[in-house]
Amino acid sequence: MDRIAKAIATPLGILASISTIVMMVGISADVVYRNVQGESLSGVLELSETALVAAVFFGMAYAATSGAHISVDLLTSRLPEPVARGCLVVAWVLSCVILTWLCYATFGRAMDSFERGEVRMGLVEWPLWPARWFIVVGLAALLVVSLVNVVRLLTGRSLMGEAEQEARVREVDDEVRAAHGERKD
């Protein structure tokens, strides 16, 4: 199941990165054009909005599988291991329930948007339905990762990306120690 989650999340993470670059290039070009011509490039705002949706929703599953998401263990780090693991199972199961509901709701909205050919009227007529599908795909991918994390926790393994996250923390700690002339113990 881990391979399936990563096989889904990795291409979406790449698409999220590409979307960020598209947004950055588009906005930069618009700024330059506006300073030279005194008006905005047609369609850049709409393109940037769609790219932002793709960057956010396509990036969620990748962040969860690679340990790049923000996690707060203020409570679970102070609990005994079995209790902490139980809390994490409950949290991830609740995440699965909420994500299932969100997938259902956004799927219906995306279908309706596609069938009606929903567009946004601005400087250009821009289709909204692709961005609505980006939301569905991103939430569904995060649901898969959440289900994998529930299974991992129930089988005594760590969350996806947790080992990578811990390695990055150790790496930063080593860099800080080296900058202050401290030795590893």
C-alpha positions in Angstrom: 0.0 0.0 0.0 2.9 2.3 0.7 4.0 2.0 -2.9 0.6 2.8 -4.2 0.4 5.9 -2.0 3.8 7.1 -3.1 3.0 6.3 -6.8 0.0 8.6 -6.5 1.6 11.3 -4.4 4.9 11.7 -6.2 3.5 12.7 -9.6 1.1 15.0 -7.9 4.0 16.6 -6.0 5.7 17.2 -9.3 2.6 18.8 -10.7 2.3 21.0 -7.6 5.9 22.1 -8.2 5.2 22.9 -11.8 2.1 24.8 -10.9 4.1 26.9 -8.5 6.6 27.7 -11.2 3.8 28.5 -13.7 2.3 30.9 -11.1 5.7 32.5 -10.4 6.5 33.0 -14.1 3.0 34.3 -14.8 2.9 36.8 -12.0 6.5 38.0 -12.7 5.6 38.5 -16.4 2.5 40.4 -15.4 4.5 42.7 -13.1 7.0 43.4 -15.8 4.3 44.0 -18.4 2.3 46.2 -16.1 5.3 48.3 -15.3 6.2 48.7 -19.1 2.7 48.9 -20.6 0.6 50.2 -17.6 -1.9 47.3 -17.8 -2.1 43.6 -16.8 -1.6 40.7 -19.1 -5.0 39.1 -19.9 -5.6 35.8 -18.2 -2.6 35.8 -15.8 -4.8 36.3 -12.8 -7.1 33.5 -13.8 -4.1 31.2 -14.6 -2.5 32.0 -11.3 -5.7 31.2 -9.4 -6.0 27.8 -11.1 -2.2 27.1 -10.6 -2.6 28.0 -6.9 -5.4 25.4 -6.5 -3.3 22.8 -8.2 -0.2 23.7 -6.1 -2.1 23.4 -2.9 -4.3 20.3 -3.5 -1.7 18.3 -5.5 0.9 19.0 -2.9 -1.0 17.7 0.1 -0.5 14.0 -0.4 3.2 14.4 -1.4 3.8 16.4 1.8 2.2 13.7 3.8 4.3 10.9 2.3 7.6 12.7 2.4 7.3 14.2 5.9 7.1 17.7 4.6 3.9 18.5 6.4 3.7 20.4 9.7 3.1 18.1 12.6 2.7 19.1 16.3 3.4 16.4 18.8 3.0 18.5 21.9 0.6 16.0 23.4 1.6 12.7 21.9 5.3 13.1 22.6 4.5 13.2 26.4 2.2 10.2 26.4 3.3 6.5 26.7 3.9 4.9 23.3 0.7 2.8 23.2 -1.5 5.7 24.2 0.2 8.1 21.7 -0.2 5.5 19.0 -3.9 5.2 19.9 -4.4 8.9 19.7 -2.7 9.0 16.3 -5.0 6.1 15.0 -8.0 8.1 16.2 -6.8 11.3 14.5 -6.0 9.5 11.2 -9.3 7.6 11.2 -11.1 10.9 11.8 -9.1 12.4 8.9 -10.2 9.5 6.7 -13.9 10.1 7.6 -13.6 13.9 6.9 -11.6 13.3 3.7 -14.2 10.8 2.5 -17.0 13.4 3.0 -14.9 16.1 1.3 -14.2 13.9 -1.7 -17.9 13.1 -2.0 -18.9 16.7 -1.7 -16.3 18.1 -4.0 -16.9 15.3 -6.6 -20.5 16.4 -6.8 -19.5 20.0 -7.2 -16.9 19.2 -9.8 -19.4 17.1 -11.9 -21.9 19.9 -11.8 -19.3 22.5 -12.8 -18.1 20.3 -15.7 -21.6 19.6 -16.9 -22.5 23.3 -16.9 -19.2 24.3 -18.4 -18.7 26.8 -15.5 -16.5 29.7 -16.3 -15.2 32.8 -14.5 -15.8 36.1 -16.2 -12.9 38.5 -15.9 -10.5 39.9 -18.4 -10.8 36.6 -20.1 -13.4 33.8 -19.9 -11.7 31.1 -17.8 -13.0 27.6 -17.2 -13.4 26.8 -13.5 -14.2 23.1 -13.8 -10.6 21.9 -14.1 -9.7 23.5 -10.8 -12.6 21.8 -9.1 -11.3 18.5 -10.4 -7.9 19.3 -9.0 -9.5 19.6 -5.6 -11.1 16.2 -5.9 -7.9 14.5 -7.1 -5.8 16.1 -4.3 -8.3 15.2 -1.6 -8.6 11.6 -2.9 -4.8 11.2 -2.9 -4.6 12.5 0.6 -7.4 10.0 1.6 -5.3 7.2 0.2 -2.3 8.4 2.2 -4.4 8.7 5.3 -5.7 5.2 4.9 -2.1 3.9 4.5 -1.1 5.7 7.7 -4.0 4.1 9.6 -2.8 0.7 8.4 0.8 1.5 9.3 -0.1 2.6 12.8 -2.3 -0.5 13.4 0.6 -2.7 12.3 3.1 -1.0 14.6 5.0 1.0 11.9 5.6 4.7 11.8 3.7 7.2 9.7 4.7 7.8 6.1 7.4 10.4 5.9 8.2 10.3 9.6 11.6 8.7 9.1 12.5 11.4 6.5 11.3 14.1 8.9 13.4 12.8 11.8 16.5 12.6 9.5 16.0 16.2 8.5 15.7 17.3 12.1 18.9 15.4 13.0 20.7 17.0 10.0 19.7 20.5 11.1 20.7 19.7 14.7 24.1 18.5 13.4 24.5 21.7 11.4 23.6 23.9 14.4 26.1 22.0 16.6 28.8 22.3 13.9 28.2 26.0 13.6 28.6 26.4 17.4 31.7 24.2 17.5 30.0 21.4 19.4 30.8 17.7 19.0 28.4 14.9 18.4 27.8 12.8 21.5 
